[in-house]
């Protein structure tokens, strides 16, 4: 589907020239009648296969139409995409407001949460990315099990007035959550003791608006990974009630972690992208809790 981005409507500058969008990044001079008609059609959207036949009905040659569309490429947007199917695990005692905010954020962000549970799934679908929502910290054995099953997973960690989204773990490609813990331990040898205390703390309610924002960001991270190659450098973002700014962090695999070795995960997609569910291999079960060497 070819269509103009809603943010780039045709705007006349003079009787014969126009720009696409308020920033004027795409400008057109001596606009021909067929170009004006084609822009009107692109505002609503036209199937790719209809571009040349439609342009010919407006009086343009195929070559001229192709050059024109290539020239306005910066103002085009992809057509609506089908929702991305995912599965999710929530804390057992998550509040209704938090669960509702998560569901609405995922839906608004283009996800279809086909299976959402308030407990750890014994047999998660290996064909679907998993969103793991937890309080304070993702339980290491859970992260290790998902890594072993070759299931891409995205953590959302709730902490009352703060939420951390990510990083998206694509087994065999990106850093795993064990890599993050390893780097924190490198920086602070007391981190394992601190982490153990976080795992044992009681949950606290998290601001529903913050949860909604986190859910939308999680959806955008997953959708981006589903449409193209995934970098080995994964991103996480911290949201806080105390600050409107988002704090982004980059995460690379830790040198001592075996999370990207074939023995520890099933084979990842060659280009690093999230695979189509039908093409994903059967899971393996060889990863340890934190995927750390003995």
C-alpha positions as CSV (number, residue, x, y, z in Angstrom):
1,X,0.0,0.0,0.0
2,X,1.3,3.4,-1.0
3,X,0.0,6.5,0.8
4,X,1.1,9.9,2.0
5,X,1.9,10.1,5.7
6,X,-0.9,11.9,7.5
7,X,1.8,14.3,8.7
8,X,2.6,15.2,5.1
9,X,-0.5,16.5,3.4
10,X,-0.3,18.3,0.1
11,X,-0.1,22.1,0.7
12,X,-0.1,24.7,-2.0
13,X,2.7,27.3,-2.0
14,X,1.7,29.1,-5.2
15,X,-0.7,28.4,-8.0
16,X,1.7,25.9,-9.5
17,X,3.9,24.6,-6.7
18,X,3.2,22.7,-3.4
19,X,5.0,21.1,-0.5
20,X,4.2,17.9,1.4
21,X,3.9,18.6,5.1
22,X,4.5,21.7,7.2
23,X,8.3,21.4,7.2
24,X,8.5,21.6,3.4
25,X,11.1,18.8,3.2
26,X,9.4,17.7,-0.1
27,X,8.6,20.5,-2.5
28,X,7.1,20.2,-6.0
29,X,7.3,22.8,-8.7
30,X,5.2,23.1,-11.9
31,X,2.7,20.5,-10.6
32,X,1.0,18.7,-13.5
33,X,-2.7,17.8,-13.3
34,X,-1.9,14.1,-13.2
35,X,0.5,14.7,-10.2
36,X,-2.2,16.6,-8.4
37,X,-4.7,13.7,-9.0
38,X,-2.2,11.1,-8.0
39,X,-1.4,13.0,-4.7
40,X,-5.2,13.0,-4.0
41,X,-5.3,9.3,-4.5
42,X,-2.2,8.8,-2.3
43,X,-3.8,10.7,0.5
44,X,-6.3,7.9,0.8
45,X,-3.8,5.2,-0.1
46,X,-3.5,2.9,-3.2
47,X,-2.3,-0.6,-3.6
48,X,1.2,-0.9,-5.0
49,X,0.0,-2.8,-8.1
50,X,-2.5,0.0,-8.9
51,X,0.0,2.8,-9.1
52,X,0.9,2.5,-12.8
53,X,-2.6,1.7,-14.1
54,X,-4.0,4.6,-12.1
55,X,-1.2,7.0,-13.2
56,X,-2.0,6.1,-16.9
57,X,-5.6,6.9,-16.4
58,X,-4.5,10.3,-15.2
59,X,-2.4,10.8,-18.3
60,X,1.1,10.0,-17.0
61,X,3.6,7.5,-18.4
62,X,4.7,4.6,-16.2
63,X,8.3,6.1,-16.1
64,X,7.1,9.5,-15.0
65,X,4.9,8.0,-12.3
66,X,7.7,5.9,-10.9
67,X,10.0,8.9,-10.9
68,X,7.4,11.1,-9.2
69,X,6.7,8.5,-6.4
70,X,10.4,8.0,-5.9
71,X,10.9,11.8,-5.5
72,X,8.2,12.0,-2.8
73,X,9.4,8.9,-0.9
74,X,10.2,11.0,2.2
75,X,6.5,11.9,2.5
76,X,5.2,8.3,2.1
77,X,4.2,6.1,5.0
78,X,3.7,2.3,5.2
79,X,0.1,1.1,5.1
80,X,-1.6,-0.2,8.3
81,X,0.1,-3.3,9.6
82,X,-1.6,-6.3,11.1
83,X,-1.3,-6.5,14.9
84,X,1.7,-8.4,16.1
85,X,0.8,-11.4,18.2
86,X,2.5,-11.7,21.5
87,X,2.1,-13.5,24.8
88,X,2.5,-11.9,28.3
89,X,3.1,-12.8,31.9
90,X,1.9,-10.4,34.6
91,X,2.6,-10.5,38.4
92,X,0.0,-12.6,40.2
93,X,-1.2,-9.6,42.3
94,X,-1.0,-6.9,39.6
95,X,-3.8,-4.4,40.1
96,X,-6.7,-4.0,37.8
97,X,-5.6,-0.4,36.9
98,X,-2.1,-1.6,36.0
99,X,-3.4,-4.6,34.0
100,X,-5.9,-2.4,32.1
101,X,-3.2,0.1,31.3
102,X,-0.9,-2.6,29.9
103,X,-3.7,-4.0,27.8
104,X,-4.7,-0.7,26.4
105,X,-1.1,0.4,25.7
106,X,-0.3,-2.9,23.9
107,X,-3.4,-2.6,21.8
108,X,-2.8,1.0,20.9
109,X,0.8,0.1,20.0
110,X,-0.3,-2.5,17.5
111,X,0.1,-5.7,19.6
112,X,-2.4,-8.5,19.9
113,X,-1.8,-10.2,23.3
114,X,-3.3,-13.5,22.4
115,X,-2.4,-15.1,25.8
116,X,-2.0,-13.1,29.0
117,X,-1.6,-14.8,32.4
118,X,-1.0,-13.7,35.9
119,X,1.5,-16.5,36.5
120,X,4.5,-18.1,34.9
121,X,3.4,-20.1,31.8
122,X,4.7,-23.7,32.0
123,X,4.6,-24.1,28.2
124,X,4.8,-20.7,26.5
125,X,4.3,-20.6,22.8
126,X,7.8,-20.7,21.2
127,X,6.4,-18.9,18.1
128,X,5.4,-15.8,20.0
129,X,7.5,-13.0,21.6
130,X,6.9,-12.9,25.4
131,X,6.4,-9.7,27.4
132,X,7.4,-10.4,31.0
133,X,6.0,-7.9,33.5
134,X,7.6,-8.1,37.0
135,X,8.0,-6.1,40.2
136,X,11.5,-4.7,41.0
137,X,13.4,-7.4,39.0
138,X,12.9,-10.2,36.5
139,X,13.4,-13.5,38.3
140,X,16.6,-15.0,36.8
141,X,15.4,-18.5,36.3
142,X,12.4,-17.2,34.3
143,X,14.7,-15.2,32.0
144,X,17.0,-18.3,31.6
145,X,14.0,-20.5,30.7
146,X,12.9,-18.1,28.0
147,X,16.4,-17.9,26.7
148,X,16.7,-21.7,26.6
149,X,13.4,-21.9,24.7
150,X,14.7,-19.5,22.1
151,X,11.7,-17.1,22.8
152,X,12.4,-13.4,22.3
153,X,11.3,-11.6,25.5
154,X,10.9,-8.1,26.6
155,X,10.9,-7.2,30.3
156,X,8.7,-4.4,31.8
157,X,9.9,-3.9,35.4
158,X,7.5,-2.0,37.6
159,X,8.8,-0.1,40.7
160,X,6.0,2.3,41.8
161,X,7.2,5.7,40.6
162,X,9.5,4.2,37.9
163,X,9.2,1.7,35.1
164,X,12.0,0.1,33.0
165,X,11.2,-1.3,29.6
166,X,13.6,-3.6,27.8
167,X,16.0,-4.5,26.6
168,X,14.4,-6.8,24.0
169,X,16.3,-10.1,24.3
170,X,16.5,-12.0,20.9
171,X,18.3,-15.2,21.8
172,X,21.6,-15.6,19.9
173,X,21.6,-12.0,18.8
174,X,21.3,-9.5,21.6
175,X,22.5,-9.2,25.2
176,X,20.4,-11.3,27.6
177,X,19.3,-10.2,31.0
178,X,22.3,-12.2,32.5
179,X,24.6,-9.9,30.5
180,X,23.0,-6.9,32.2
181,X,23.5,-8.5,35.7
182,X,27.1,-9.4,34.8
183,X,27.9,-5.8,33.8
184,X,26.3,-4.5,37.0
185,X,28.3,-7.0,39.0
186,X,31.5,-5.8,37.2
187,X,30.7,-2.3,38.3
188,X,29.5,-3.2,41.8
189,X,30.5,-6.6,43.3
190,X,27.6,-6.2,45.8
191,X,25.0,-6.1,43.1
192,X,24.0,-9.8,43.5
193,X,23.2,-9.2,47.2
194,X,21.2,-6.1,46.2
195,X,19.3,-8.0,43.5
196,X,18.4,-10.8,45.8
197,X,16.8,-8.3,48.1
198,X,14.8,-6.8,45.3
199,X,13.4,-10.2,44.3
200,X,12.1,-10.7,47.9
201,X,10.4,-7.3,48.3
202,X,6.7,-6.9,48.3
203,X,5.2,-5.2,45.3
204,X,4.0,-1.6,45.3
205,X,1.4,-0.1,43.0
206,X,2.8,1.6,39.9
207,X,1.3,4.8,38.5
208,X,-1.2,3.7,35.8
209,X,-0.2,6.5,33.4
210,X,3.4,5.4,33.7
211,X,2.4,1.8,33.0
212,X,0.4,2.9,29.9
213,X,3.4,4.8,28.5
214,X,5.6,1.8,29.2
215,X,3.2,-0.5,27.4
216,X,3.1,1.7,24.3
217,X,6.9,1.9,24.2
218,X,7.2,-1.9,24.6
219,X,4.9,-2.3,21.7
220,X,7.0,0.0,19.5
221,X,10.2,-1.9,20.4
222,X,8.6,-5.2,19.5
223,X,7.1,-4.0,16.3
224,X,10.4,-2.4,15.2
225,X,12.1,-5.8,15.8
226,X,9.5,-7.6,13.8
227,X,10.0,-5.6,10.6
228,X,13.8,-5.5,10.3
229,X,17.2,-6.7,11.5
230,X,17.9,-6.5,15.2
231,X,21.2,-5.0,16.4
232,X,23.3,-6.8,18.9
233,X,23.1,-3.6,20.9
234,X,19.8,-3.7,22.6
235,X,18.0,-0.7,24.2
236,X,16.2,-0.2,27.5
237,X,14.3,2.9,28.6
238,X,13.6,4.2,32.1
239,X,10.4,6.2,32.8
240,X,9.9,8.1,36.0
241,X,7.0,10.1,37.5
242,X,9.6,12.6,38.7
243,X,10.8,13.5,35.2
244,X,9.2,13.8,31.7
245,X,12.4,12.8,30.1
246,X,13.1,9.3,29.1
247,X,16.5,7.8,29.9
248,X,17.8,5.3,27.3
249,X,20.5,2.8,27.9
250,X,22.4,0.6,25.4
251,X,23.3,-3.0,26.2
252,X,25.8,-5.2,24.5
253,X,26.5,-8.9,25.2
254,X,28.9,-9.5,28.1
255,X,32.1,-11.2,27.1
256,X,31.8,-13.9,29.8
257,X,28.2,-14.8,29.1
258,X,27.4,-17.8,26.9
259,X,24.0,-16.6,25.9
260,X,24.9,-16.3,22.2
261,X,26.5,-19.7,21.9
262,X,24.6,-22.4,19.9
263,X,24.8,-24.7,23.0
264,X,22.9,-22.3,25.1
265,X,20.1,-21.2,22.7
266,X,18.3,-22.4,19.7
267,X,19.6,-21.0,16.4
268,X,18.7,-17.3,16.0
269,X,17.5,-15.8,12.7
270,X,20.4,-15.0,10.4
271,X,19.4,-11.4,10.2
272,X,18.5,-11.0,13.8
273,X,14.9,-10.2,13.1
274,X,12.0,-11.8,15.0
275,X,11.0,-14.7,12.9
276,X,7.6,-15.4,11.4
277,X,6.0,-17.9,13.9
278,X,5.7,-20.6,11.2
279,X,9.5,-20.5,10.6
280,X,10.7,-20.7,14.2
281,X,12.5,-23.9,15.1
282,X,11.6,-26.2,18.0
283,X,13.0,-24.8,21.3
284,X,16.1,-26.2,23.1
285,X,16.5,-26.5,26.8
286,X,20.2,-26.0,27.5
287,X,20.5,-22.5,29.0
288,X,21.2,-22.0,32.7
289,X,19.3,-19.5,34.8
290,X,21.5,-16.5,34.0
291,X,23.3,-18.1,31.0
292,X,26.6,-17.6,32.9
293,X,29.5,-20.0,32.5
294,X,30.3,-22.2,35.5
